[in-house]
């Protein structure tokens, strides 16, 4: 599948100037204590054009962020969940315009959105605050996902709106998509994604995408601003004594954790791992079929054929006249963004070990040094 005619590469001098400006901006974020640590990559379909790593992965033990450092990626996982659904649809195991209830054993809602509506966040599902939906890594072996899903559906058993009518971002919708993937594939969601979407990337040494913290020594500790409203509110959602283990300057340090629902936010990785993923989407016809990549990276359509500002897994924006596909992921301790510029064959990723709870579009600022329009 062609993703467009790639623009002419910038001159060496222009690229060098862009790198210097990006470096100054990222260094300033760390100097101003906007985040303990970060990773950033700007890349083409076959090369890393600029890389920046800095700050601390562990403030208490003074461990620096390196290229190997991993972070919780949270909602960026939804792009993988969407790709998995599209794979199963291509195999005839899921109908994108069939009711999602058809594929589920539990469904408390009086009307059923379609799979496509759920993918594009127009299913009308509720979206309760997911901050309490986490467990510590030491609790993972005993965690009961089926019980968690059942409790969510019992507690949030009414749609917010008529299916297909309005946009409303929902972790519950993607939690249910994960259940669909498990039901029709016969595999756990994490196993399916690892087998069909991560292994085919042929990750190299130092590139990480997984659903577990496989090397705790390389995982960044998550942080929350000590004197923030979010920290003040944290006690309403989680047990502070269980989740907080230290304080350092303006930061509260969190214990390592997993989300309860892998399909809406369970991925853990580093910038190099996500870079390999986006390079595959840009330049490898053997990774996903042309039809799947088109559905992921071009606008979906809503009622009466209206073009949406999102696809079946990604959101869209514009930077200096260049269209991009993006997804952010953020919650307790971490924040990241990934982005693809299909026309010019470029992509980027930034990862922080500080809490983020909204799409901050930080890449608009950093990528702006490289995207000339």
N, C-alpha and C positions, 0 to 999 in steps of 0.2 A: 504494500500500500504506500502510495506517495503521500507524504504529509506536506507537500508544497515545495516550491523552488527555494533552495537555501540562498540567502543573501550573500553578497560578496563579503569575505572576511575583512575585518578592520585592519588597518596598517599596524605594523609592529609598534610604532610610536604611540598610536591611539590606544592599543591594547595595554601598553606599559603604563600610560597615564591613567587608564581606567583601573588597573590593578592597584596603583598607588593610592587613588582616591578611595577605593573599596577598603584597602588596608587601613587607611586613616580612620574611616568611619567605624569599622569593626573594632579597631584598637580603642577608639573613643568610647564605644559601648562598654568595654571592659574597664577602662580607666574611670568612667563615671559610675561604675558599680551597677549598671543596668542588668547585668547577668553575671553569675560566677564564671561560666565558661561557655564556649560555643564552637561549632564547626560550620564552615560555609564552603560550598563548591559551586563553580559555574563551569558548564561543560558543553561540549558538542556531542554528537552521537557516537563518537569514537575516541574522545580525548578529554581530559580535565584541562580546562583553559585557565582556571585560577582556583587556588585552594588556600583557605585560611583557617587555622586552628589556634585557639588561645584560651587563656584563663584557667580556672581550676575545676577539676572534676570532683574534688573533695577538699573543701575549705579547711576542715578540721585537721586532716592529715597532710595538707599541702600537696595533694596529688594533682598534677597538671592534666588538662585535656590533651589527648594525643589524637592522631588519626584513627587509632583503634578504639577509642572511647565510644561506648554505646549509650543511647538515650531511649526513654520511652517515647514512642512516636504517636501514641493515642489515635486520633481520628483519621490520620493519614491511612490507617488500616482499611478504611472504607473503600479506597480505590482498589485494593486487592479483593475485598468482598464482592465488589461490583464485577470485577474481571472474572471471578469464580462463577458467579451467576451466569454471566454471558457465555462462558465455556459450556456450562451445563445446558443452557438454552440451545447452543449450537449443536449439541449432541441429541437434542430432542427430549431431554429429561425435564425441562422446565419451559413453560410458555410465558413469555414476557408479558403478555396481555391476558393471562389467566389470573383469577383471584389468588392471592397469596395464601388464603385460608385453605385452599385445596391441597396444599403441601404440608400442612401443619397439624399436629395432634392436639395442640392447645390454641384456641383462638376465641377470646372472650368478646370480641367486638361485634356489633349488630350488622355492620356492613364490612365487606372485604375489599380493600384496595387491590389493584393488580400488582404483580411483581415490578413492572416498569414504574408505576406510580410510587412504589416504596423506594425504588432505587433513586428516583429524582426528588425525594422528600415532598411529594404531593399526596401521600397516602392518608394524611390527616391523623397520623399517630401522635400520641402525647410525647413530650420530651421532658420528663422530670430531671431535676438536677442529678447528674451522674456521680458527683463527688463521693457519695457514700458507697458507690459500687466498686469498691476495691478491696483487696486483701493483701496482707504482707506475703513476701516470698516464702517465708517459713510456714505459712498456712496453706500453700498451694496444693500440696498432696492431699489434704483433707477437704479441699473446697468442692462443694456439690453444685455444679452448674445447673443441673436440672431443677434443683430446689430454688436457685436464684431466679431462673427464668419464670418458674411458676409464681413466685412471690411478686415479681415485677408485673406480670399479667393480671394477677388478682388485685394489686394495688392501683393499677393504672389501666382500667378496663373500659374506658370510654374514648372514642375518637374525639379529637379536637375540632375537626371539620369534615365536611363531606369529601370522600375520596376523589382525588383528581381536580379539586377546585382551587386550592390555595397552597402556596409553598410554606412548609413549616419543618425546619430541620428536626430530625428525630433519631436519637440513638436507639430507641425502642424498635423503630422500623428496621434498622440494620441488625439489631439483635435477632429479630425474626428472620431476616435474610440468612443469617448464620445457621439458624435452625433448619431452614429450607435446604441449604447446602448439605447439612449433615443427613437430612432425611433422604434426599434423592441420590446422594453419592455413596452413602453407607460408610462414610469416614467422619471422624471428628473434624470440625472446621479447620483447626490448626494443622492437622495432618493433610487435609486436602490442599490447603494453600501451600504448605511446604513442598508437597510432591508435585503439584501442577503449576505453581507460579514462582516459587523461590528456587527450587533445584534447576529448572530450565534456564535460569539466569546464568548458571555456571559461575557463581561468585568466586572471586579470587581471594588469596590470603589477605586478611585485613578488611574484607568487605563482609558486613554482617547484616542479616535480616533474619529474625527468629521470633518465636513467641515465648522465649524464656531468657533469663539472664544467665547465659552459659559460662561467662567468665566474670564473676563479681568484681575481680580486681580491675577490670576494664570498663566497668559500668559507672557512669557519672551519678553522684548523689543528687537527688532532687532538692530544690530549695524554694522557699516561699518568703516574700518580703516580711520581715519581722513586724514592722509598724504599718501594716496595710489593713484595709477593711476586710480583705479576703482572709487574712490570718485571724482577724477577730471573729469572722464568721465560721472559720474552720471547725470550731468546737461544736457547732450545730449539726455538722455532717459526719464527722469521724471522731474517734477517741484520740484526743491529742496525746495522751500518755503512751498510747500504743504506736502512734505513727511518727511522732517527733522524737529524735534522739540527741539533738545537739543544737547549739546556736553559735553563730559566728558573725560578728558585726551586725549588719543590717539583715542577715539571713537566718531563717529557721531551717534546719536540715531534717529531711524526711527519711524514714527507713525505706528500703527498696520494696516496691509493690507491683502487683499485677492488677489489671482491671478484671472485673467479674465476667464480662462478655467479650471474648476475643474478637468477634466479628466487627464490633463497632470501635475498637480501640486497643487491641492487644499487641500490636507489633512493637518489637524492640530492635533497634539497629543503629547504624552510624551513617554519616553522610555518604561515605564511599559505597555502602550497600544500596542506599536509595539512588545514588548516581547510576549504578549498574542497571537498576530497574528502569529508570527513565531513558537511559541510552538504548535499552532493548525496545522500549515503546517507540522511540524515534527511528531506530535504524535496523531492527532485526525482524525480517519477515517470518523467521522461524519461531519467534517467541509467542505471539498471539496472531490469530488470523487477521487479514485485512478488515474483515467485517467487524470483528470485536474491537480492534483499535479505532475504527471509525466511530463506533458507538461510544467508546470511552472519551474520545478527543474532539468530537463535534457536537453541536447543540442537540439536545433532545427536543421533542415536540410535545406540547401539552394539549388541552382541549381545543378543538377546532383547528388543529394543525399549527398553533402558535409556537414559534421558536422560543425556547427557554434560554436563560442565561447560565445554563449548566447542562451537563451531560448525564449519563446514568452512573456516574461515580465521581465526577470532577466539577469544579466551579470555574467560571471564566472571568477574565478581566482584560484590561488593555493598558499597556505601558508604552508610551511614546509611539503610539500607532500600531504596536505589535500585539496581536491577540495572544493570550496565554491561557493555559489550563492549569488549575491549581487546587491544592487542598491543604488545609492547616490542621494541626493536631495539638491540643493543649489541655492540660488539667493539672492536678497536683504535682508540682515538682519539675514539669518539663513543658517545652513549647517548640514546635517545629513547623516548617512550611516546605512543600515541594512544588515545583513549577516546571511546565514545559511550554516552550515557544515553538509551535509546530512549523510555522512558515520559514523561520530562519534556522531550524534545527538546533536549538539551544535548550538548556535546562538548568535548573539550580535547586539547591537545597540548603536550608539553614536549620540548625538544631541548637537549642539552649537547654541548660539544666536549671531553669527557673520557671515558675508557674505561669501559664497563660490560659485564659479562659475564653478568648474570642479570636476571630481571624484578624490579626494585626496588620497583614499585608506588609510585613517588614521587607520582603523581597522587592517591593516596588522601589524602595530606597537603594538597596544594595545593587540589584540588577540594573538599575538606572544608569550606573556607570558603564555597563557593558552593552546595553541595548541602545542603539543609536537612533532607531526609528527610520 
